C-alpha cells in the first residue's frame, strides 16, 4: 500500500512539474473581431443608431448582457487547453468605447484582464483595443497612430493603428492592432493601409533592430492578397528576410482550407497575426511555436442556410444570441 501511495505521489509530482514547464515555457497571443460590441447608449457624433433599443437591431440591455457573457466565454477559453493561464494579450476589433470594455472585463471569467484603448475616428464608433493579462504582459507605452486617407477617401478610413509596447516573458515585444477598411472598399485602400503599417514597422525597427514585433488584426484581405505582399508577409519561414514577417495563416487557408469567416460559401482568413523575423530564430529566447484558428462547436451555426458558419449575433435583423461572425486566431510562442 505504501508503495502504491508513493507511486501516485510521484506521478502527481511529475504532472505538476510538467504543468509548470507548460506555464513557464509557452505563451499565447490572440486576435478576435468581437462583431459590433455596442452598448445601448448613443455616443455623440457617432453613427450607432442601429444599436439602440429603438434602432434597427432593437438592441436592449438583455441582448447586450448576453453578448458580453458570450464573448467572455470565448475570451476566457482562448488557448487554455495548452496554456493554463490563457492568452497573454488579445487584440480585439469592433469595440465602441471604454464603457463596453469595462463591462466586458466585469465578466467573472476574464476579470483579470486589463485593456489599452483610444477613441478613434471611425464614424460608426468602432475601435481596436488590446486586452492583456498583467501577470504575463507588462505595458510600457502605447499610442494610437491615426491613418491617412487614401486619395482623399474619408469614407473608407482605417480605424487607426494601436501600438502597444511591453514585456512578455522578460523580453520586449511590440504589438500593432489593426482593422483595415472593409471589402466595400477596393483593394488599393487596404494596400494604402499596409504601406502605413510598413512605415510604422520600419520606424520601430530602426530604433531597435532586435525588436520582437507582432502585427495583428482584421485586415479584410487574405494572406496571399496584395496588401500583405506590400507589408512583406511570407508563407514560408525561410522566405522571411530582415524587416519582414512570417504569415502562418497562408498555409492554413490555402493548403488546409480553414478560415475565420465565410461569405457566400467561401472561407476567408482576414484575422491574421504576423510575426517579425526576430520571433523565428531558434536560439534561446521567445520564438514562434505554432498557430491555431480557434473553433469550437458552440461557435458554429448548427442549422439553416448558414450551417457551418460562425454563429454571429444577428442573422439579418434576427437576434441569434451568438458570438461573432469571425473565429479568433491564436499564435503560440515558446521561451
Buried (B, 14 or more C-beta within 10 A) or exposed (E): EEEEEEEEEEEEEEEEEEEEEEEEEBBBBBBBBBBBBBBBBBBEEBEBEBBBEEBEBEBBEEBBEBBBBBBBBBBBBBBEEEBEBBBBBBBBBBBBBBEBBEBBBEBEBBEBBEBBBBBBBBEBBBBBBBBBBEEBBEBEEBEBBBBEEBEEBEEBBBBBBBBBBBEBBEBBBBBBBBBBBEEEBEBEBBBBBBBBBBEBBEEBBEEEEEBBBBBBBBBBBBBBBEBBBBBBBBBEEEEBEEBBBBBBBBBBBBEEEBBBBBEEEEBBBBBBBBBBBBBBEEEEBBBBBEBBBBBEEEBBBEEEEBEEBBBBBBBEEEBBEBBBBBBBBBBBBEB
